[in-house]
């Protein structure tokens, strides 16, 4: 295993080239739903998930921003190296007398915690948003686009709930909603039943990133995920962001939302780290890993400072959002994002995320899809 391969694999999601995409997209693809039924199923699935997530986690739907103030510190930088920058623009306003430097959100991860305070949420109460964002630095492949739609949720918690057991319980509740959604859609649209595409398992398999590395020490991160999903078709990987035994994190995570530094203990008594993780499933259409959700217990004053020190970003502490955490002005919370189009792409047995989401694609990719009978929305 070359060190360069592991470093490159930390960069995050996506496939490296359109030649590779052309190889991995199915050759004999035929959508199980007509174009009209696809739209009906998208609406039905979204309503089901929103209603049942609110019920399962005691959330309420709230409005969410598309644009935030650049200097607030609430925009999401997605990872720790600053390689994915938000779209920025200048609002001159009042002939330049009261201007605003604005950014399009990349995710509402940090904004939601501020919103918990804004809506006076108490422990056990939370919010759910229909979040839209732009991530201009993604490579546009079969399941990544520049336009991102997520169910971003956040739940106020107590200090005693900042532990792995509580995280696990929340993950299981979310998984049940996703599984129930599949059952509902199969009933409403029976043409989705196809022996080539097995249904999701009733339960997730939980594994720590450290144990996943120990299981496949010579494989880079994405290949480790591919391998585990061929054994267990739905997994939750704990501890994403902490440096593992090989000297690399499973994937880089920003230092100012998920807590990936807190020490935990494995079932057999070994020290681990991280109160966060990802839900990944095996996609039987693309025959690849498919990420559905990223979530975690959020940093408190102590772990925010620790993580900023590790990543060399202590200057963030000057920003209003980070000051509010240090001064304990924001609620303790757990939260995450569930990819709307990612989930529907999976449940509707689609080969490309563009079949359920309207955005921009390069002509090269659109031609590949046309050649493979994949109808991409425009």
C-alpha positions, 0 to 999 in steps of 0.5 A: 500500500503506497502512502500516496494512495492513502493521502489521496484517499483522504480528500473525500468523496467522488471518483477520479475520472469520467473514464472510471465512471463510464466503467462503473455505471451499469451497461444494461440499465433500465429504470424501474419507474417511468419518468412521471412515477419517479417524480411521484415516488420522490415526493412520496418518499420525502414526505414519509421521511420528514414526517417519520424523522420528526416523530422518531427524534422529536424534531420540528421542521424549521426554515433554513438559510441558503446564504449566510454572513461570511464572518459569522463562522457558521458556514461548513468547510466540510473538512479540515484542509480548507480545500472546499471553499464556499461560493462567495458574493458581495451585496453592495446594499444601500449604495455600499453604505451597509454591505454584506459579504455573503456565502452560499452554505455548503451545509447547515451543520453549524447554523443548526446549533445556533438555531437550537438556541434561537428556537429555545430548544430544550434537551430532547427537542430538536429541528429538521430542515430541508437544506439546500447547498452548493459545493462547487469543489466536488468532482461531479460523478454518479452520486456527487453533484454541486447541488446538495439537498439534505435533511439536516437535523439537530437535537439538544442533549444533556452532558450525560448524553454525550456518549457512544451509547446515545449516538448508537441509539439515535443512529438506530432510530434513523435507520428504522426510518430509512428502512420503513421508507423503503417498505412504504415505497415498495408497497406504493410502487411495486414495480420497484421490487426486483430480485437483482436489488435486495432490500435493506437489512433490518439492522445496521452493522456497527464498526469503529474506523480503527477496527475497519483499518485492522481488518483491511490494513493494506487498503485505502479508506474507500476500498476498506468501505467497499470490502466491508459492505460486501460482507455487511450491506449496511454499516455505521462507521464510528470515529471518523476524523481521529488519526488511526494506527496507520497515521491517517484519519479514516477521512478528514473532518472539520474540527468545529462540529462533530466531536472526533477527539473524545475517548471511548471504550470498545466492547472488549475494553480497548481505547477508541476515539470519536462520537461521530460516524457515517451510514454506508450501504451497498448499492446493488445498482452501481455495485459500490459503496453508497453514503447516506448520512454523516452525523455525530455528537457536537463539540463542546468547549473543551473538544472544540479547542482540542480539535482546533489545536490538532488541525492548526486552526485556533484562529477560528476561535475569534469567530462568533460561532466558535466564541459562543461554544467556548462561552457555553452559550449554545446548547449541547447537541447531536446532529447530522445530515441525510442526503435526500437525493442519495437516499432516493437514488438508492430506494428508487433503484437509480444508477445516477443521482441526476435521475432524482435531482436537477442540477448542472452536469458536464456534457461529457457526463451527460453523454455517458448517461445517454449512452447507458440509457440513464435519464438525467434531469435538466 
